[in-house]
Amino acid sequence: MIVPRCVNICHLQNSYITALEKPLFYKGMKNALKITCAVLEPFLGFAVLGTCITVGIGPQGLFPGFLAHGAVWKIGLYLMGMTHITITAMSLCFHRMHTHQGVTFPKWLDHLMQSWLALTTGMSKLDWVSVHIYHHAHSDQEKDPHSPKHKGLARIFFFGVYDYVVAKDTPEVMKLRKKIPEDRYESFLKKNPLIGPIFTAAVLAVCFGPAVGGGIALATFAISPLFAVGGVNAIAHAIGYRNYETTDESRNIGFLFILNWMICGELDHNNHHAHPKSCSFRHRWYEFDVGYFYIQLLSLVGWAKVKTVYSSKRTPILRSVPAPEPTYDYSEIKIREKIEA
């Protein structure tokens, strides 16, 4: 076919570029709309619940006098305890057991930790594990869902949860998720992510009223985005010291002892990226991993079985040697093979 001379070639080029940009624009709008609906839906439900509680019980809930005195330190202690319990469950269950397989727990204890995480975060094992495997495969590279090197420290700290929500539905991560084993209970949690947060918000609203209870619920749900995504994946990939010259930017900041205790020893992050299958993140005498301490206590009563743990005698710290590339043995398939499948 001969193109007439009157055809504007620049117009064809612009149309071609626009045609390429449209799918990306629509995809971005679709993701934004999906996340907006996911946020607004529980808010609308809570507004209806709050109205019912105010009419039926009262604006201050069942315990109107509990926060009348010392409200600041009471709420502070609550959030500190909730942070430690929530991130400990996430670290032991999602991270050390299901992702890196360094330790195993009985089914009842595993489900108990997953239930707690469903109540306080709405996250499921399948989503969390698949995104975290993908993070290790592309740590601090362009495909990393939460890399401060490419997206900026502030973006990951405050809005890293947005990147998590987008990443878990990408084709590569979904391929990983299909190969992760699940039982009926885990499948139920995956399909019903709002049940846990709605129940938690309802209990807090009944106890302390819609306004105060709702505020405490929001603070509870902010624990995982700020401390897990922000504290570990943002700060521990930006500042701190390194025991290993890994290919990423992981750092150790376990010297922030109170914060490291609150998030279950996860801040010695360079140690973890160097030896990801180890269920202990402590590699030097002055480092402390409270998560591994809990694992040791549970193993004494038969509630934990250590599979892989770092030993300085077998694998000494060598700063000049790159850390070994991690593998994840779901059906003995390496992670990169799973992504390319």
Contacts in CASP RR format, 6 or more apart in sequence:
PFRMAT RR
TARGET T0000
AUTHOR 0000-0000-0000
METHOD contacts of the structure
MODEL  1
MIVPRCVNICHLQNSYITALEKPLFYKGMKNALKITCAVLEPFLGFAVLG
TCITVGIGPQGLFPGFLAHGAVWKIGLYLMGMTHITITAMSLCFHRMHTH
QGVTFPKWLDHLMQSWLALTTGMSKLDWVSVHIYHHAHSDQEKDPHSPKH
KGLARIFFFGVYDYVVAKDTPEVMKLRKKIPEDRYESFLKKNPLIGPIFT
AAVLAVCFGPAVGGGIALATFAISPLFAVGGVNAIAHAIGYRNYETTDES
RNIGFLFILNWMICGELDHNNHHAHPKSCSFRHRWYEFDVGYFYIQLLSL
VGWAKVKTVYSSKRTPILRSVPAPEPTYDYSEIKIREKIEA
31 166 0 8 1.000
35 162 0 8 1.000
35 165 0 8 1.000
35 166 0 8 1.000
38 165 0 8 1.000
41 194 0 8 1.000
42 194 0 8 1.000
42 197 0 8 1.000
42 198 0 8 1.000
42 201 0 8 1.000
45 198 0 8 1.000
46 198 0 8 1.000
46 201 0 8 1.000
46 202 0 8 1.000
46 205 0 8 1.000
46 210 0 8 1.000
46 214 0 8 1.000
46 217 0 8 1.000
49 201 0 8 1.000
49 202 0 8 1.000
49 205 0 8 1.000
49 210 0 8 1.000
50 205 0 8 1.000
50 209 0 8 1.000
50 210 0 8 1.000
51 210 0 8 1.000
53 61 0 8 1.000
53 205 0 8 1.000
53 206 0 8 1.000
53 209 0 8 1.000
53 210 0 8 1.000
54 209 0 8 1.000
54 210 0 8 1.000
57 206 0 8 1.000
57 209 0 8 1.000
58 209 0 8 1.000
59 209 0 8 1.000
59 210 0 8 1.000
59 211 0 8 1.000
60 208 0 8 1.000
60 209 0 8 1.000
60 212 0 8 1.000
61 205 0 8 1.000
61 206 0 8 1.000
61 207 0 8 1.000
61 208 0 8 1.000
61 209 0 8 1.000
62 206 0 8 1.000
62 207 0 8 1.000
63 207 0 8 1.000
63 208 0 8 1.000
66 74 0 8 1.000
66 207 0 8 1.000
66 208 0 8 1.000
67 74 0 8 1.000
67 75 0 8 1.000
67 208 0 8 1.000
67 212 0 8 1.000
75 216 0 8 1.000
75 219 0 8 1.000
78 216 0 8 1.000
79 219 0 8 1.000
79 220 0 8 1.000
79 223 0 8 1.000
80 262 0 8 1.000
81 262 0 8 1.000
82 120 0 8 1.000
82 220 0 8 1.000
82 223 0 8 1.000
83 223 0 8 1.000
83 227 0 8 1.000
83 262 0 8 1.000
83 263 0 8 1.000
84 261 0 8 1.000
84 262 0 8 1.000
84 263 0 8 1.000
84 264 0 8 1.000
85 116 0 8 1.000
86 116 0 8 1.000
86 117 0 8 1.000
86 120 0 8 1.000
86 121 0 8 1.000
86 223 0 8 1.000
86 224 0 8 1.000
87 223 0 8 1.000
87 224 0 8 1.000
87 227 0 8 1.000
87 228 0 8 1.000
87 262 0 8 1.000
87 263 0 8 1.000
87 264 0 8 1.000
87 266 0 8 1.000
88 264 0 8 1.000
88 290 0 8 1.000
88 291 0 8 1.000
88 294 0 8 1.000
89 113 0 8 1.000
89 114 0 8 1.000
89 116 0 8 1.000
89 117 0 8 1.000
90 117 0 8 1.000
90 121 0 8 1.000
90 123 0 8 1.000
90 128 0 8 1.000
90 224 0 8 1.000
90 228 0 8 1.000
90 264 0 8 1.000
91 263 0 8 1.000
91 264 0 8 1.000
91 265 0 8 1.000
91 266 0 8 1.000
91 291 0 8 1.000
92 103 0 8 1.000
92 105 0 8 1.000
92 113 0 8 1.000
92 264 0 8 1.000
92 291 0 8 1.000
92 294 0 8 1.000
92 295 0 8 1.000
93 105 0 8 1.000
93 110 0 8 1.000
93 113 0 8 1.000
93 114 0 8 1.000
93 117 0 8 1.000
93 125 0 8 1.000
94 117 0 8 1.000
94 123 0 8 1.000
94 125 0 8 1.000
94 128 0 8 1.000
94 129 0 8 1.000
94 132 0 8 1.000
95 132 0 8 1.000
95 266 0 8 1.000
96 102 0 8 1.000
96 103 0 8 1.000
96 279 0 8 1.000
96 295 0 8 1.000
97 103 0 8 1.000
97 104 0 8 1.000
97 105 0 8 1.000
97 110 0 8 1.000
98 125 0 8 1.000
98 129 0 8 1.000
98 180 0 8 1.000
99 128 0 8 1.000
99 129 0 8 1.000
99 132 0 8 1.000
99 133 0 8 1.000
99 328 0 8 1.000
100 276 0 8 1.000
100 277 0 8 1.000
100 278 0 8 1.000
100 279 0 8 1.000
100 308 0 8 1.000
100 326 0 8 1.000
100 328 0 8 1.000
101 277 0 8 1.000
101 307 0 8 1.000
101 308 0 8 1.000
101 328 0 8 1.000
101 329 0 8 1.000
102 277 0 8 1.000
102 278 0 8 1.000
102 279 0 8 1.000
102 306 0 8 1.000
102 307 0 8 1.000
102 308 0 8 1.000
102 309 0 8 1.000
103 279 0 8 1.000
103 295 0 8 1.000
103 304 0 8 1.000
103 305 0 8 1.000
103 306 0 8 1.000
103 307 0 8 1.000
104 304 0 8 1.000
104 305 0 8 1.000
104 307 0 8 1.000
105 113 0 8 1.000
105 298 0 8 1.000
105 303 0 8 1.000
105 304 0 8 1.000
105 305 0 8 1.000
106 303 0 8 1.000
109 298 0 8 1.000
109 303 0 8 1.000
111 185 0 8 1.000
114 124 0 8 1.000
114 125 0 8 1.000
114 185 0 8 1.000
114 186 0 8 1.000
114 189 0 8 1.000
115 189 0 8 1.000
117 123 0 8 1.000
118 124 0 8 1.000
118 189 0 8 1.000
118 193 0 8 1.000
118 195 0 8 1.000
118 196 0 8 1.000
119 196 0 8 1.000
119 197 0 8 1.000
119 199 0 8 1.000
119 200 0 8 1.000
120 197 0 8 1.000
120 200 0 8 1.000
120 220 0 8 1.000
120 221 0 8 1.000
120 223 0 8 1.000
120 224 0 8 1.000
121 197 0 8 1.000
121 221 0 8 1.000
121 223 0 8 1.000
121 224 0 8 1.000
122 189 0 8 1.000
122 193 0 8 1.000
122 194 0 8 1.000
122 196 0 8 1.000
122 197 0 8 1.000
123 193 0 8 1.000
123 224 0 8 1.000
124 186 0 8 1.000
124 189 0 8 1.000
124 190 0 8 1.000
124 193 0 8 1.000
125 180 0 8 1.000
125 182 0 8 1.000
125 186 0 8 1.000
125 189 0 8 1.000
125 190 0 8 1.000
126 177 0 8 1.000
126 180 0 8 1.000
126 182 0 8 1.000
126 186 0 8 1.000
126 190 0 8 1.000
127 168 0 8 1.000
127 177 0 8 1.000
127 190 0 8 1.000
129 177 0 8 1.000
129 180 0 8 1.000
130 168 0 8 1.000
130 173 0 8 1.000
130 174 0 8 1.000
130 176 0 8 1.000
130 177 0 8 1.000
130 180 0 8 1.000
131 145 0 8 1.000
131 164 0 8 1.000
131 167 0 8 1.000
131 168 0 8 1.000
131 173 0 8 1.000
133 176 0 8 1.000
133 328 0 8 1.000
133 335 0 8 1.000
134 143 0 8 1.000
134 145 0 8 1.000
134 167 0 8 1.000
134 172 0 8 1.000
134 173 0 8 1.000
134 176 0 8 1.000
134 339 0 8 1.000
135 144 0 8 1.000
135 145 0 8 1.000
135 146 0 8 1.000
135 233 0 8 1.000
136 273 0 8 1.000
136 276 0 8 1.000
136 326 0 8 1.000
136 328 0 8 1.000
136 335 0 8 1.000
137 143 0 8 1.000
137 335 0 8 1.000
137 336 0 8 1.000
137 339 0 8 1.000
138 144 0 8 1.000
139 147 0 8 1.000
139 246 0 8 1.000
139 247 0 8 1.000
139 248 0 8 1.000
139 250 0 8 1.000
139 273 0 8 1.000
140 147 0 8 1.000
140 149 0 8 1.000
140 150 0 8 1.000
140 237 0 8 1.000
140 247 0 8 1.000
140 248 0 8 1.000
140 249 0 8 1.000
140 250 0 8 1.000
141 147 0 8 1.000
141 150 0 8 1.000
141 248 0 8 1.000
142 150 0 8 1.000
143 172 0 8 1.000
144 150 0 8 1.000
145 163 0 8 1.000
145 164 0 8 1.000
145 166 0 8 1.000
145 167 0 8 1.000
146 156 0 8 1.000
146 160 0 8 1.000
146 163 0 8 1.000
146 164 0 8 1.000
146 167 0 8 1.000
146 229 0 8 1.000
146 230 0 8 1.000
146 233 0 8 1.000
146 234 0 8 1.000
147 156 0 8 1.000
147 233 0 8 1.000
147 237 0 8 1.000
147 249 0 8 1.000
148 155 0 8 1.000
148 156 0 8 1.000
148 157 0 8 1.000
148 233 0 8 1.000
148 234 0 8 1.000
148 237 0 8 1.000
148 238 0 8 1.000
148 249 0 8 1.000
149 237 0 8 1.000
149 249 0 8 1.000
151 163 0 8 1.000
153 234 0 8 1.000
153 235 0 8 1.000
153 238 0 8 1.000
156 163 0 8 1.000
156 229 0 8 1.000
156 230 0 8 1.000
156 233 0 8 1.000
156 234 0 8 1.000
156 237 0 8 1.000
157 226 0 8 1.000
157 229 0 8 1.000
157 230 0 8 1.000
157 231 0 8 1.000
157 234 0 8 1.000
157 235 0 8 1.000
158 230 0 8 1.000
160 225 0 8 1.000
160 229 0 8 1.000
160 230 0 8 1.000
160 233 0 8 1.000
160 234 0 8 1.000
161 224 0 8 1.000
161 225 0 8 1.000
161 229 0 8 1.000
164 229 0 8 1.000
167 173 0 8 1.000
168 174 0 8 1.000
168 177 0 8 1.000
172 339 0 8 1.000
175 338 0 8 1.000
175 339 0 8 1.000
175 341 0 8 1.000
176 335 0 8 1.000
176 338 0 8 1.000
176 339 0 8 1.000
179 330 0 8 1.000
179 331 0 8 1.000
179 333 0 8 1.000
179 338 0 8 1.000
180 330 0 8 1.000
181 330 0 8 1.000
182 190 0 8 1.000
197 217 0 8 1.000
197 221 0 8 1.000
200 217 0 8 1.000
200 220 0 8 1.000
200 221 0 8 1.000
201 213 0 8 1.000
201 214 0 8 1.000
201 217 0 8 1.000
204 213 0 8 1.000
204 214 0 8 1.000
204 215 0 8 1.000
204 216 0 8 1.000
204 217 0 8 1.000
204 220 0 8 1.000
205 213 0 8 1.000
205 214 0 8 1.000
205 217 0 8 1.000
207 213 0 8 1.000
208 216 0 8 1.000
227 262 0 8 1.000
227 263 0 8 1.000
228 263 0 8 1.000
228 266 0 8 1.000
231 259 0 8 1.000
231 263 0 8 1.000
231 267 0 8 1.000
232 263 0 8 1.000
232 266 0 8 1.000
232 267 0 8 1.000
232 269 0 8 1.000
235 253 0 8 1.000
235 267 0 8 1.000
236 250 0 8 1.000
236 251 0 8 1.000
236 252 0 8 1.000
236 253 0 8 1.000
236 266 0 8 1.000
236 267 0 8 1.000
236 269 0 8 1.000
236 270 0 8 1.000
237 248 0 8 1.000
237 249 0 8 1.000
237 250 0 8 1.000
237 251 0 8 1.000
237 269 0 8 1.000
238 249 0 8 1.000
238 251 0 8 1.000
239 251 0 8 1.000
239 253 0 8 1.000
240 251 0 8 1.000
240 252 0 8 1.000
240 253 0 8 1.000
241 251 0 8 1.000
241 252 0 8 1.000
241 270 0 8 1.000
242 250 0 8 1.000
242 251 0 8 1.000
242 252 0 8 1.000
242 270 0 8 1.000
242 319 0 8 1.000
243 252 0 8 1.000
243 270 0 8 1.000
243 271 0 8 1.000
243 274 0 8 1.000
243 283 0 8 1.000
243 284 0 8 1.000
243 317 0 8 1.000
243 319 0 8 1.000
244 270 0 8 1.000
244 271 0 8 1.000
244 273 0 8 1.000
244 274 0 8 1.000
244 317 0 8 1.000
244 318 0 8 1.000
244 319 0 8 1.000
244 322 0 8 1.000
244 323 0 8 1.000
245 319 0 8 1.000
245 320 0 8 1.000
245 321 0 8 1.000
245 322 0 8 1.000
245 323 0 8 1.000
246 270 0 8 1.000
246 273 0 8 1.000
246 274 0 8 1.000
246 322 0 8 1.000
246 323 0 8 1.000
247 322 0 8 1.000
247 323 0 8 1.000
248 273 0 8 1.000
250 269 0 8 1.000
250 270 0 8 1.000
250 272 0 8 1.000
250 273 0 8 1.000
250 274 0 8 1.000
251 269 0 8 1.000
251 270 0 8 1.000
252 267 0 8 1.000
252 268 0 8 1.000
252 269 0 8 1.000
252 270 0 8 1.000
252 271 0 8 1.000
252 287 0 8 1.000
253 260 0 8 1.000
253 267 0 8 1.000
253 268 0 8 1.000
253 269 0 8 1.000
254 260 0 8 1.000
254 265 0 8 1.000
254 267 0 8 1.000
254 268 0 8 1.000
254 287 0 8 1.000
254 288 0 8 1.000
256 267 0 8 1.000
257 288 0 8 1.000
259 267 0 8 1.000
260 266 0 8 1.000
260 267 0 8 1.000
260 268 0 8 1.000
260 288 0 8 1.000
260 290 0 8 1.000
261 290 0 8 1.000
264 290 0 8 1.000
264 291 0 8 1.000
264 294 0 8 1.000
265 281 0 8 1.000
265 288 0 8 1.000
265 289 0 8 1.000
265 290 0 8 1.000
265 291 0 8 1.000
266 272 0 8 1.000
266 281 0 8 1.000
268 281 0 8 1.000
268 282 0 8 1.000
268 283 0 8 1.000
268 287 0 8 1.000
268 289 0 8 1.000
269 281 0 8 1.000
271 281 0 8 1.000
271 282 0 8 1.000
271 283 0 8 1.000
271 287 0 8 1.000
271 310 0 8 1.000
272 278 0 8 1.000
272 281 0 8 1.000
273 323 0 8 1.000
273 326 0 8 1.000
274 283 0 8 1.000
274 323 0 8 1.000
274 324 0 8 1.000
275 283 0 8 1.000
275 310 0 8 1.000
275 315 0 8 1.000
275 323 0 8 1.000
275 324 0 8 1.000
276 326 0 8 1.000
277 308 0 8 1.000
277 326 0 8 1.000
277 327 0 8 1.000
278 308 0 8 1.000
278 309 0 8 1.000
278 310 0 8 1.000
279 292 0 8 1.000
279 295 0 8 1.000
279 306 0 8 1.000
279 307 0 8 1.000
279 308 0 8 1.000
279 309 0 8 1.000
280 289 0 8 1.000
280 292 0 8 1.000
280 295 0 8 1.000
280 309 0 8 1.000
280 310 0 8 1.000
281 287 0 8 1.000
281 289 0 8 1.000
281 291 0 8 1.000
281 292 0 8 1.000
282 288 0 8 1.000
282 289 0 8 1.000
282 292 0 8 1.000
282 310 0 8 1.000
283 310 0 8 1.000
283 312 0 8 1.000
283 317 0 8 1.000
284 317 0 8 1.000
292 309 0 8 1.000
295 304 0 8 1.000
295 306 0 8 1.000
296 304 0 8 1.000
298 304 0 8 1.000
299 305 0 8 1.000
299 306 0 8 1.000
326 335 0 8 1.000
327 334 0 8 1.000
327 335 0 8 1.000
328 334 0 8 1.000
328 335 0 8 1.000
328 338 0 8 1.000
330 338 0 8 1.000
333 341 0 8 1.000
END
